[in-house]
Amino acid sequence: MTHSLIHWFRFASPQSFYPLAGKLVPWFWALAALTGAAGLYIGFFVAPTDAQQGEGYRIIFVHVPASWMSMFIYLVMAFWAGLGLVLNTRLSGMMAQALAPTGALMAALSLWTGALWGKPMWGAWWVWDARLTSELILFFLYIGFIALQAAIDDPRRADKAGAVLALVGVVNIPIIYFSVKWWNTLHQGSTINLNKAPSMATTMLWGMLLMALCFWMYSIAVALMRARAIILERERHTEWVKHALD
Amino acid sequence: MHWTSLQDFLAMGGYALYVWGSFGACLLLMIAEPLLVRHRLSQVRAGLRRERLAETLDQENA
């Protein structure tokens, strides 16, 4: 094993991850603020009015980033949970636990902004369409993961049970993502497609990408903060925690 | 810039409820969540400090 690889594994221990996360958090907040300010400026003042949806389309600047993050956070959470299950590392379970509430928040925001977009454009707050239903299931998976872990006292057992749930739930992610292709849904097709040029105006696209970056940085910052709290809670009886407070 | 006035901007072409309802909810939750997490972190820290103080007092009295 090379020296640099060992160097990286060092951060897999809660003891060395705790101060590292503390150093990183302010940087991610700064990046979230910068990209958020730029994204909102482009989204409200540069991006033109949509030909079909008027100003109502501007919901896209929060709806798409929240939806992307709700799916991506789940994948990262399941990755950590699976890693914890296989390698039995302490930090993995803590990371999965730190990500779940932020993922649930993103799923909730995706559903909320989607309802507020659906009402004026489709005439309904909610329809039992494949895309919407699978996103609702994602929200319930997050809630189930949080509730299951909260119901088990022993944190290591809670990690294992949560990991199984998280891994089983991964099957839902491609279902959400490809639902607009597989089924005839009311929800519009994907906003960005790797195989063809984006159908939206360039400034709209930039506004959306900047907002997505902002949500990304936000999620990292808040998950790192929560991971720090969880590390201290779980490692409170260890010797290093006593010296970490100074 | 295509807004003629502040009222025009706030009206969002008739979609004010939907657009501001979406952005407002995001802003609210994305401010509330970090504040709650910060509170949780400071609660843990305060608890640990109390424990440490109790330990040192125990040792002094022993």
Chai-1 contact restraints between the chains, C-beta under 6 A:
chainA,res_idxA,chainB,res_idxB,connection_type,confidence,min_distance_angstrom,max_distance_angstrom,comment,restraint_id
A,F45,B,M1,contact,1.0,0.0,6.0,A-B,restraint_1
A,G54,B,G13,contact,1.0,0.0,6.0,A-B,restraint_2
A,E55,B,M12,contact,1.0,0.0,6.0,A-B,restraint_3
A,E55,B,G13,contact,1.0,0.0,6.0,A-B,restraint_4
A,E55,B,Y15,contact,1.0,0.0,6.0,A-B,restraint_5
A,G56,B,Y15,contact,1.0,0.0,6.0,A-B,restraint_6
A,G56,B,Y18,contact,1.0,0.0,6.0,A-B,restraint_7
A,R58,B,V19,contact,1.0,0.0,6.0,A-B,restraint_8
A,I59,B,V19,contact,1.0,0.0,6.0,A-B,restraint_9
A,I59,B,S22,contact,1.0,0.0,6.0,A-B,restraint_10
A,V62,B,S22,contact,1.0,0.0,6.0,A-B,restraint_11
A,V62,B,F23,contact,1.0,0.0,6.0,A-B,restraint_12
A,V62,B,C26,contact,1.0,0.0,6.0,A-B,restraint_13
A,L105,B,L29,contact,1.0,0.0,6.0,A-B,restraint_14
A,L105,B,E33,contact,1.0,0.0,6.0,A-B,restraint_15
A,L109,B,C26,contact,1.0,0.0,6.0,A-B,restraint_16
A,W112,B,A25,contact,1.0,0.0,6.0,A-B,restraint_17
A,T113,B,S22,contact,1.0,0.0,6.0,A-B,restraint_18
A,L116,B,Y18,contact,1.0,0.0,6.0,A-B,restraint_19
A,L116,B,G21,contact,1.0,0.0,6.0,A-B,restraint_20
A,L116,B,S22,contact,1.0,0.0,6.0,A-B,restraint_21
A,P120,B,Y15,contact,1.0,0.0,6.0,A-B,restraint_22
A,P120,B,Y18,contact,1.0,0.0,6.0,A-B,restraint_23
A,V222,B,E33,contact,1.0,0.0,6.0,A-B,restraint_24
A,V222,B,P34,contact,1.0,0.0,6.0,A-B,restraint_25
A,V222,B,V37,contact,1.0,0.0,6.0,A-B,restraint_26
A,M225,B,V37,contact,1.0,0.0,6.0,A-B,restraint_27
A,R226,B,V37,contact,1.0,0.0,6.0,A-B,restraint_28
A,R228,B,L41,contact,1.0,0.0,6.0,A-B,restraint_29
A,A229,B,R40,contact,1.0,0.0,6.0,A-B,restraint_30
A,A229,B,L41,contact,1.0,0.0,6.0,A-B,restraint_31
A,A229,B,V44,contact,1.0,0.0,6.0,A-B,restraint_32
A,L232,B,V44,contact,1.0,0.0,6.0,A-B,restraint_33
A,E233,B,V44,contact,1.0,0.0,6.0,A-B,restraint_34
A,K242,B,R52,contact,1.0,0.0,6.0,A-B,restraint_35
A,L245,B,L48,contact,1.0,0.0,6.0,A-B,restraint_36
